[in-house]
């Protein structure tokens, strides 16, 4: 399995373990640097946002998807294509409001917490995976969709499932997306 | 076998480096921070890997643990073996793991004013943790040489122990 010299790295995969453990190291470092859980959560969200605005380019280049014509298509795209591509899992999507702009992604398996059993007692309100919310928000913003993304439920905090809520904020001048 | 896209890791690593950069005052400090984070990862990666691939067996010789690092460990984490493993000519405590293009540096471009920065300090910390936790305490540092070289300097006691094992 030798690689010809000079060939640019085509190995576009890394081990999930490395990614998950590196994320864990990052969260651990943040917990050392910040006393309050909210600060850690905010920091994770901001980092995620900064990742998301760049990740969207990679996503669009790699998956060559067509433009989503509705919020529900977008939510499906995030769950079935993006999550699959970057985390290897497919959360289930459901619409959680009558107005059609609130969605829930239920994560059955969350690779980021592969090695996390539970949150330490003094960190009870830490949103361990808050990076994900930032990533989704940042990526959506780059395709001109403003949204609020938060964790509605978290298995690490004792809830039954891990649920990410995406609320698309409708812009008043946005006529094109009326077809829902 | 689970693999994820390099882009996701590269962006995460970039955020990590930027985060550390904001809190330090020198390149040396930044490398130390990266090494610390790598350390955290290394300890846990070793446990997971050994449990999976070498249950009940533990390396007792220096060469054994080095080959384990160059092969199975590197493959499990970075998807391929390290390019070369060498020993220093004049020092039996020093070994080199050489990689032309380390994974963690894939999308890293170093500005001229920080040209001594090598983000493979992360990998150095990782390796140091792995060796230490395997019973072979050492100092590992990252250098710009033939690509990136991780220089491993084992403690005296490790080499002495290895030599005495050879006798049997």
Interface residues (C-beta under 8 A of the other chain):
Chain A: X9 X11 X12 X13 X14 X15 X16 X17 X18 X19 X21 X22 X23 X24 X25 X26 X28 X29 X33 X43 X47 X50 X51 X54 X55 X58 X62 X85 X86 X87 X88 X111 X115 X131
Chain B: X2 X3 X4 X5 X6 X7 X8 X9 X11 X12 X13 X14 X15 X16 X19 X23 X36 X37 X38 X40 X41 X44 X45 X48 X49 X76 X77 X78 X79 X80 X101 X103 X106
